């Protein structure tokens, strides 16, 4: 990303880290948007989110009807990586800490084996 004011640039990497634990999967991620806006995909304490494997996709659900919150994050595996889906934008707008110039729905990330790039 390049800072248009100073002209300085820095490499910023968006990522979703997927791990497997005792009978479940976990995801944690960080997405970069325009103008240095970010979206952190994790629990409030910064730890990874537990997800379920359904029809070949990893699914995270967070539902609180009394607060009108219905977040469903889908992580679909593609040949070259993953695609994220947040069809109603509830995850981005209400469940995760996301800046207004970031996007979850439709984000595609390439497969990377180098864990050092995902920090």
C-alpha positions as CSV (number, residue, x, y, z in Angstrom):
1,X,0.0,0.0,0.0
2,X,1.2,3.5,-0.7
3,X,0.5,6.5,1.5
4,X,-0.5,9.2,-1.0
5,X,0.5,12.0,1.4
6,X,4.0,11.0,2.2
7,X,4.7,8.8,-0.8
8,X,6.0,6.0,1.4
9,X,4.9,2.5,0.8
10,X,4.7,-0.7,2.8
11,X,3.7,-4.3,2.0
12,X,0.4,-5.1,3.8
13,X,-0.9,-8.7,3.6
14,X,-4.5,-9.7,4.1
15,X,-4.8,-13.3,5.4
16,X,-7.1,-15.9,6.8
17,X,-5.3,-18.5,8.9
18,X,-7.0,-21.9,9.1
19,X,-6.1,-24.5,11.7
20,X,-7.6,-27.8,13.0
21,X,-8.0,-28.6,16.6
22,X,-9.7,-31.4,18.6
23,X,-12.7,-32.2,16.2
24,X,-13.1,-28.6,15.0
25,X,-11.5,-26.0,12.8
26,X,-10.4,-22.4,13.7
27,X,-10.0,-19.3,11.6
28,X,-8.3,-16.0,12.3
29,X,-7.7,-13.2,9.8
30,X,-6.8,-9.7,9.0
31,X,-8.0,-7.9,5.9
32,X,-6.6,-4.6,4.5
33,X,-8.9,-2.2,2.8
34,X,-8.5,1.2,1.2
35,X,-6.9,4.1,3.1
36,X,-5.4,1.8,5.6
37,X,-8.8,0.6,6.9
38,X,-8.6,-2.9,8.4
39,X,-10.9,-5.8,9.4
40,X,-9.9,-8.2,12.1
41,X,-11.6,-11.6,11.9
42,X,-11.2,-13.1,15.4
43,X,-12.9,-13.3,18.8
44,X,-13.0,-10.1,20.9
45,X,-9.9,-11.4,22.8
46,X,-8.0,-11.8,19.5
47,X,-8.1,-15.5,19.5
48,X,-9.2,-17.7,16.5
49,X,-12.9,-18.3,15.9
50,X,-14.3,-21.9,16.0
51,X,-15.9,-22.8,12.7
52,X,-17.8,-25.9,11.4
53,X,-17.2,-27.8,8.2
54,X,-20.5,-27.8,6.2
55,X,-20.7,-28.9,2.6
56,X,-17.0,-28.3,1.9
57,X,-17.0,-24.8,3.5
58,X,-15.9,-23.5,6.8
59,X,-18.9,-21.7,8.5
60,X,-18.9,-19.2,11.4
61,X,-22.2,-18.2,12.9
62,X,-22.9,-15.5,15.5
63,X,-26.6,-14.9,16.2
64,X,-28.2,-12.7,18.8
65,X,-31.8,-12.1,17.7
66,X,-32.4,-9.7,20.6
67,X,-29.7,-7.4,19.1
68,X,-30.8,-8.1,15.5
69,X,-27.4,-9.7,14.8
70,X,-27.2,-12.6,12.3
71,X,-23.6,-13.1,11.2
72,X,-22.8,-16.0,8.9
73,X,-19.2,-16.1,7.5
74,X,-18.5,-18.7,4.8
75,X,-15.0,-19.7,3.8
76,X,-15.2,-21.5,0.5
77,X,-12.2,-23.5,-0.8
78,X,-11.2,-22.8,-4.4
79,X,-8.4,-24.3,-6.5
80,X,-6.1,-21.3,-5.9
81,X,-7.2,-20.3,-2.4
82,X,-10.3,-19.2,-0.6
83,X,-13.3,-16.9,-1.1
84,X,-15.1,-15.2,1.8
85,X,-18.8,-14.6,2.0
86,X,-20.7,-12.3,4.3
87,X,-23.9,-12.0,2.2
88,X,-25.8,-9.7,4.6
89,X,-22.6,-7.8,5.8
90,X,-23.6,-8.5,9.4
91,X,-20.2,-10.0,10.2
92,X,-18.3,-7.0,8.8
93,X,-20.7,-4.4,10.2
94,X,-21.6,-5.9,13.6
95,X,-19.6,-8.9,14.6
96,X,-16.0,-8.0,13.7
97,X,-13.9,-4.9,14.1
98,X,-13.9,-3.7,10.5
99,X,-13.3,-0.2,9.0
100,X,-15.8,1.2,6.5
101,X,-13.4,0.8,3.6
102,X,-12.9,-2.9,4.0
103,X,-14.9,-5.7,2.6
104,X,-15.4,-9.4,3.6
105,X,-18.0,-10.5,1.1
106,X,-16.4,-11.6,-2.2
107,X,-12.8,-11.3,-0.9
108,X,-10.5,-13.9,-2.5
109,X,-7.2,-14.8,-1.0
110,X,-4.5,-17.0,-2.6
111,X,-3.3,-20.2,-0.9
112,X,0.0,-19.5,0.9
113,X,2.0,-22.1,2.9
114,X,4.5,-19.5,4.4
115,X,3.1,-18.8,7.9
116,X,5.5,-16.0,8.5
117,X,3.5,-13.9,5.9
118,X,0.4,-14.3,8.1
119,X,1.3,-12.2,11.1
